[in-house]
């Protein structure tokens, strides 16, 4: 497996709090890299697009998790099967 597919798998396994923490950490790291670039201390310029891609993956994953949570919150809690509901309505003679 490549590092990229491992990273994708790692991101998919995160819950909402973990993903938010990781997103905050990556944004801070990108900010620090930009400061280092201004001072001429960055040795590997490839880090910029890699971190930006990870941030995008995390934001996409968080969006999916939030949508899933909204869908589950909108569902009714308990739904009776149709056969049981009809049997309960019919009085016995």
N, C-alpha and C positions, 0 to 999 in steps of 0.2 A: 504494500500500500504506500502511496505517496503521502508526503506531509500535508498536501492540500486536502486529500480525501479524509485523512485523519482529523484535520482541523474542522472540516465540514461535519463529520460525524460527532465530534466533540460539541460543536455548537448546537446541533440538533438535539443532543441529549440534555441540554440545559433547560432549567425551568425559568420562570420570569425573573425571580430575584437574582439568580446566578447570571443570567444574560444581561440584566441591567448593570450589575457590578462589573462584568467584563467589558461592557460597552463604555462605561465611565473610565475604566482603566486604560482601554485602548485610545480613547479620545485624549486623555492626559498624556499618554505616550507619544501620540502624534504631535501634540502641542510642544512637548519637550524636544522632539526631533526637529521641529521647525525652528526653535530657538537655537539648537545646536547647528543647524544649517546656516543660520545668519552669522554665527561665530566661526564657521568654517570647520567644525569639529565632526561632521558626518562623514563616515568612511564608506558606508554602503547606501547609496541612493535608492536602491531597490526596496528598501524598507517602507518608503512612503506609499507606493501603490499596494503593497502587501497589507499594510495596516488599514488603508482605506477600504480594501476589499473585505477584510475581516469585519470592519465596522458596518459595511453594507450588508454582509451576511447576518450579522447580529440584529440589525434593525429589521431585516426581512423576517427573521425568526421571531422576534418580539411581536411584530405585526400579526403573524400567524397565531401565536399564542394568545394574543389579546382578542382576535376574532373568534377563536375557539372558545375562550372564556365567555364572550358575549353570547354566542350561540347556545352554550350550555345554560347560561343564566336565563335565557328567553324560553327554554323548554319548560313545559309543565312538569311539576314534580312527580305526580302519580297519575297515570292514565289507566283506566280499567279496560280490559279487553271487551270488545263489542258483545260477545256472547254472555258475559257475566252481567253487563249493564241491562240487557234486555230481560234476563231471567229475574233480576231484582225488581223490575217494574211490573211484571205480571203477577197479579194476586192468585193464590191457589184457591180452588173452589171446594 
